Structures are given as C-alpha cells and as structure tokens.
C-alpha cells in the first residue's frame, strides 16, 4: 500500500508493507529468534532487504495466488539489526495476569506473516526464506492457518467483522505524523489461542452468542449489556477518554491438527498505536470492571504473546545498505 506521511512541512511518499491485503485462504505465521553474532545480523539484513524479490520469485508462477509477506521486528533486536532507534511505542510484550487467565509473553525476534490464496505458495516461500536465513535464526513458533468456511473461527463465529475498511485501514493500522521517522509502519501483536472445543460445544448456542456478542448463524451484532458481564465484542472495542473509538486491523486465522486434538485461532493485530491493542488485552484478561474478564477465555487459552514493529517496505529494502 502506497501512502504519504505527514512530516510537518511536506508530504513524503512511503510504501507500507501489505498490511491491508484482504483475508487470504492460507497463511503461515512464523516467529524466529536471531542467533548471536554480527554474522547473523548481516545475513538477516541481506534477506530482509531482498524480501520483495523473494516474493516475486515465488509469486510470479501464479499472480492470482496474491502471495505476500509482512515482516515484524522485535524490540530486543530492533537497534542491533536496524542500527536505528526504536519506534516510539515499541517494547517487548507485557504479560497480563487476570484473576483467572493470563496473557503470557513468549520469545520472538522476527515475525513473518506469509499469505496467499494457495497453501503451496506459502509453503514454498517459507522454505526458500528459511534456506536463505540458514543458521542466522532458530524457529520459535510456526503456525499454518486456513480460511474456515465463510471466514469463521473454529468456535463457529465469523471473525474480523469489526475490521476497518477502505481508507479507514491506514488510519487504524499505520503510524502517522506522531512518529514521523516510522510513519507508514505498524505495531503488530500476535497470540496463539488454543480452544477447548468439547467444552465450548457443551454450551448452548444462545449462551455462546452472549459470550461473543453476535448471533452465530447470521453474525448480527447484539446489544451491549447495560450491567454485569460484557461480551467479547464489547471488551475488544476501545474508546479513549474523549469517547473516540480506536480500531485495529485483525488478520486472524484458524489452525488445527484434529489428530492431535489441537484447535485454535492465531490472533494477529496491526495498529498504528500499540496502546490500543494493549488496552484491549487488558480489558479481556483483567476485565472491565476488574474481575469481569472476557468469558471466551474460559474456552480459549493464550499459548504465546509477542510484539513486533513492521516498518515500511522502503525501510526494509535499505537495511543492507
């Protein structure tokens, strides 16, 4: 996505990563850690600076596959890798401990969010990417996602309905003039949630709808509760002290291995302001009011939690200079 950043007296063209790509049929969420040493940093810089070329190398075989890859860089390696100061809000994921559930923090230096309409394109890109990175990285977590029916999660509800659309995407997902050196970039938070489908399946549909805040069949939004327990939809809606609502861009995908009893949702949120996602997680795990946590957490456990910053494509291309 090509946009312009407001740098005070002038408007400078920027080329963001493909954060605004539509929900794909397939995705790979790859989190890696960097090996120690200057040689590893140099290798990673070279690979990241030519990532657009690797996308073209794989993607030209079928342009309708719409292959893309977004890269996020973690706080601990940002300055050693980029030789630049951190973006203003970038810091490691902060664990959140509620009365019943916790959002844990897990290691991760780089995130590769690979998307395509064909799973073989995701696979081939990841294979060549890891070959190029070699011993410079170690895989921390790898999740293969898929689109499930009409964009539903494995709990049976449509996911991502509240996403911004059109011209609203840049305002929600990209840094603006408040941090001009990194305008066009995005803060990224990822969490891997594992679902207890047997437990969830024992809950009557009407109660499930109350937990989510939408009807299950036709995805109609339900009214907010005036008192008592709030729904997931309500707790995940963030307004500031002036009553202004702040959106994030989600690209969640289901994943699972039925033979291993593993069923989950990979949450990935892009935002121009990291505090928005952090407040959303605070409301979910601690509750609003405190103790009134998101009841979806009684059925979904956060197994990972990591924060990254996805700089512009121009920034990545220049890393090897």
C-alpha distance (Angstrom), angle and dihedral (degrees) to the residues before:
residue distance angle dihedral
X1 . . .
X2 3.79 . .
X3 3.79 115.8 .
X4 3.78 140.9 150.2
X5 3.77 128.1 -107.0
X6 3.78 121.8 -144.7
X7 3.82 106.9 -126.5
X8 3.79 96.3 173.7
X9 3.78 107.1 -98.2
X10 3.81 97.9 24.1
X11 3.79 142.3 35.8
X12 3.80 112.4 -126.3
X13 3.83 120.9 -161.1
X14 3.80 113.3 -122.1
X15 3.78 133.3 -178.6
X16 3.77 112.7 -141.8
X17 3.77 123.7 -160.8
X18 3.81 116.2 -96.3
X19 3.79 93.7 -84.1
X20 3.81 90.5 138.3
X21 3.82 95.5 55.4
X22 3.82 111.0 132.5
X23 3.79 119.7 -104.4
X24 3.78 107.5 -73.8
X25 3.78 130.7 -146.4
X26 3.79 92.3 -121.3
X27 3.78 136.6 26.2
X28 3.79 142.1 171.1
X29 3.80 121.2 -150.4
X30 3.79 107.3 -160.2
X31 3.83 122.1 -177.8
X32 3.80 118.1 -175.4
X33 3.79 138.5 176.6
X34 3.79 123.4 -136.0
X35 3.77 120.9 -118.4
X36 3.79 116.0 -124.1
X37 3.77 120.9 -95.2
X38 3.79 142.9 59.4
X39 3.80 91.9 -91.8
X40 3.81 91.3 61.6
X41 3.80 91.3 49.7
X42 3.80 90.9 50.5
X43 3.80 92.0 49.9
X44 3.80 92.6 49.8
X45 3.82 91.7 48.0
X46 3.80 90.5 52.9
X47 3.81 93.1 48.9
X48 3.80 95.1 45.9
X49 3.81 92.5 47.3
X50 3.82 89.9 56.7
X51 3.78 98.1 39.0
X52 3.80 91.9 112.1
X53 3.79 88.2 56.5
X54 3.80 91.9 52.6
X55 3.81 90.7 50.4
X56 3.82 88.4 53.9
X57 3.80 92.3 45.9
X58 3.79 92.1 57.8
X59 3.79 99.8 27.8
X60 3.82 99.5 53.9
X61 3.83 90.4 75.5
X62 3.80 90.1 73.2
X63 3.79 117.1 5.3
X64 3.80 89.3 -171.8
X65 3.81 88.2 67.2
X66 3.84 87.7 72.9
X67 3.80 94.6 -149.8
X68 3.81 114.8 -165.9
X69 3.79 138.6 161.7
X70 3.79 129.0 -159.4
X71 3.80 119.4 -162.2
X72 3.78 124.9 -151.2
X73 3.81 123.3 -169.1
X74 3.81 122.0 -151.4
X75 3.80 126.2 -127.5
X76 3.81 96.6 -114.5
X77 3.82 94.4 57.8
X78 3.80 99.5 30.4
X79 3.81 98.3 98.9
X80 3.84 98.1 36.4
X81 3.80 90.6 48.7
X82 3.79 101.7 38.7
X83 3.83 99.4 27.7
X84 3.81 87.6 -135.7
X85 3.79 137.6 105.2
X86 3.79 117.1 -89.9
X87 3.79 120.9 -94.6
X88 3.79 109.2 -95.3
X89 3.83 99.6 -98.3
X90 3.80 100.5 28.7
X91 3.80 114.9 124.8
X92 3.82 135.5 133.5
X93 3.79 118.6 -73.8
X94 3.81 110.4 -80.2
X95 3.80 114.7 -137.1
X96 3.80 116.1 -124.4
X97 3.79 118.4 -153.5
X98 3.78 115.7 -165.4
X99 3.78 128.7 -177.7
X100 3.82 92.2 -91.2
X101 3.81 109.1 9.0
X102 3.80 139.1 32.8
X103 3.79 136.6 -148.4
X104 3.79 100.5 -142.0
X105 3.80 127.9 -154.9
X106 3.81 118.8 -128.4
X107 3.83 132.6 -175.6
X108 3.79 123.5 -89.9
X109 3.81 135.7 141.5
X110 3.81 101.2 179.9
X111 3.79 133.2 25.9
X112 3.80 122.2 -159.1
X113 3.80 112.4 -166.9
X114 3.80 103.9 -167.6
X115 3.81 119.2 -172.3
X116 3.80 135.9 178.6
X117 3.78 142.8 144.9
X118 3.81 88.1 -116.2
X119 3.79 124.9 55.9
X120 3.82 92.2 -147.8
X121 3.82 89.6 62.1
X122 3.81 91.0 53.3
X123 3.79 89.7 48.6
X124 3.79 95.2 48.0
X125 3.79 93.3 46.9
X126 3.81 92.3 49.3
X127 3.80 91.3 47.7
X128 3.81 93.7 52.6
X129 3.82 91.5 41.8
X130 3.80 93.5 54.8
X131 3.81 90.7 44.4
X132 3.80 89.2 55.1
X133 3.81 93.4 46.6
X134 3.80 92.4 46.8
X135 3.80 116.1 161.5
X136 3.81 91.7 -8.6
X137 3.82 90.0 88.2
X138 3.78 141.1 32.4
X139 3.79 121.4 -148.8
X140 3.80 111.3 -114.2
X141 3.81 99.7 174.6
X142 3.80 135.7 -2.5
X143 3.80 124.6 -173.3
X144 3.80 126.5 177.6
X145 3.79 111.4 -152.5
X146 3.79 132.0 -165.7
X147 3.77 137.7 -170.7
X148 3.79 110.0 -103.8
X149 3.81 114.9 -148.7
X150 3.83 110.6 -64.5
X151 3.84 95.3 -0.1
X152 3.81 93.7 -67.6
X153 3.77 128.2 152.4
X154 3.79 121.0 -129.1
X155 3.80 89.3 -95.4
X156 3.81 85.6 69.0
X157 3.82 99.8 -110.5
X158 3.80 129.0 117.3
X159 3.81 108.4 -103.1
X160 3.81 127.9 -149.7
X161 3.80 98.6 24.0
X162 3.81 93.2 138.4
X163 3.81 94.5 54.3
X164 3.80 116.7 129.8
X165 3.80 115.2 -109.4
X166 3.79 137.9 -155.1
X167 3.79 115.2 -11.9
X168 3.82 90.5 -1.8
X169 3.82 91.3 71.9
X170 3.79 97.3 73.4
X171 3.81 92.4 48.8
X172 3.80 92.0 51.6
X173 3.80 101.8 36.6
X174 3.81 105.3 32.9
X175 3.79 134.0 70.5
X176 3.79 111.6 -117.3
X177 3.79 138.7 -168.2
X178 3.83 92.4 -46.2
X179 3.85 87.8 80.3
X180 3.82 104.0 22.2
X181 3.80 96.1 177.1
X182 3.80 89.0 63.8
X183 3.80 101.4 30.8
X184 3.79 111.1 147.2
X185 3.79 93.3 30.5
X186 3.80 126.0 109.8
X187 3.78 137.6 -140.8
X188 3.80 110.6 -127.9
X189 3.79 128.6 -159.9
X190 3.81 121.6 -174.0
X191 3.79 130.5 -170.1
X192 3.78 130.2 172.6
X193 3.80 110.7 -142.5
X194 3.81 121.0 -163.4
X195 3.81 116.6 -154.6
X196 3.78 130.1 -146.0
X197 3.79 95.0 -143.8
X198 3.79 94.6 177.6
X199 3.80 91.3 56.3
X200 3.81 92.0 43.6
X201 3.80 91.3 48.0
X202 3.80 90.4 57.0
X203 3.82 90.6 61.7
X204 3.84 115.3 91.7
X205 3.80 114.3 -111.2
X206 3.80 93.9 -114.8
X207 3.80 90.8 56.0
X208 3.81 90.6 46.6
X209 3.80 88.4 54.2
X210 3.78 89.9 52.1
X211 3.80 90.5 53.4
X212 3.82 93.5 49.7
X213 3.81 99.1 35.1
X214 3.81 95.6 -129.7
X215 3.78 137.2 80.3
X216 3.77 113.4 -97.1
X217 3.79 101.5 -137.6
X218 3.79 103.6 42.1
X219 3.85 102.4 16.5
X220 3.80 95.4 -123.1
X221 3.81 113.7 166.8
X222 3.80 114.4 -115.3
X223 3.79 123.7 -141.9
X224 3.78 117.1 -93.8
X225 3.78 116.6 -103.0
X226 3.79 112.0 -105.2
X227 3.80 92.3 -149.6
X228 3.77 138.3 13.6
X229 3.79 127.4 11.6
X230 3.80 116.4 19.3
X231 3.81 122.9 -144.9
X232 3.80 125.8 -113.6
X233 3.80 89.1 -106.1
X234 3.80 91.8 56.0
X235 3.81 96.7 43.8
X236 3.82 90.4 49.8
X237 3.82 92.0 53.4
X238 3.81 110.0 93.2
X239 3.80 125.4 -158.6
X240 3.79 125.8 174.1
X241 3.80 128.7 -132.8
X242 3.82 89.6 -83.5
X243 3.79 92.9 55.4
X244 3.82 93.8 -106.8
X245 3.80 114.1 144.8
X246 3.81 116.9 -132.5
X247 3.81 118.5 -154.7
X248 3.78 130.6 -159.2
X249 3.79 128.5 -160.2
X250 3.81 113.3 -116.2
X251 3.79 124.7 -165.0
X252 3.80 97.7 177.5
X253 3.79 119.5 167.4
X254 3.79 135.1 -171.0
X255 3.79 120.0 -118.9
X256 3.76 134.6 176.7
X257 3.79 152.9 146.5
X258 3.77 108.6 -139.9
X259 3.80 92.4 -168.2
X260 3.80 89.5 58.8
X261 3.80 95.8 41.5
X262 3.81 90.2 -116.6
X263 3.80 117.5 144.5
X264 3.76 125.5 161.6
X265 3.77 155.9 138.1
X266 3.79 122.7 -117.3
X267 3.79 107.2 -144.1
X268 3.78 116.2 -153.5
X269 3.78 119.8 171.3
X270 3.81 126.7 -174.1
X271 3.79 119.0 -161.5
X272 3.77 140.7 163.5
X273 3.82 87.7 -139.9
X274 3.79 119.7 45.7
X275 3.80 93.3 -159.5
X276 3.81 90.1 68.3
X277 3.81 93.2 63.3
X278 3.80 91.9 40.4
X279 3.80 91.7 53.2
X280 3.80 90.3 48.0
X281 3.81 90.9 54.2
X282 3.80 90.8 45.0
X283 3.80 90.0 54.9
X284 3.80 91.8 46.8
X285 3.81 98.6 47.9
X286 3.81 102.6 30.2
X287 3.78 98.1 29.6
X288 3.78 138.6 -134.5
X289 2.96 102.9 -84.1
X290 3.81 95.9 26.3
X291 3.80 110.9 -90.9
X292 3.80 94.0 25.0
X293 3.81 93.7 100.7
X294 3.80 128.4 173.5
X295 3.82 106.4 -75.7
X296 3.81 90.9 -147.2
X297 3.81 85.0 77.3
X298 3.79 89.8 68.5
X299 3.81 85.7 70.2
X300 3.83 102.9 26.4
X301 3.82 123.8 58.2
X302 3.80 122.8 -160.4
X303 3.81 105.5 -129.4
X304 3.82 97.3 174.9
X305 3.81 139.3 21.8
X306 3.81 127.1 -176.3
X307 3.80 137.1 155.8
X308 3.81 127.5 -146.0
X309 3.79 141.3 166.7
X310 3.80 119.5 -129.3
X311 3.82 107.0 -153.9
X312 3.79 124.4 -160.3
X313 3.77 121.3 -75.9
X314 3.81 89.1 -112.5
X315 3.81 89.8 56.5
X316 3.82 91.5 52.4
X317 3.80 93.3 46.0
X318 3.80 90.1 56.1
X319 3.83 97.2 50.0
X320 3.80 94.8 96.6
X321 3.82 94.1 49.8
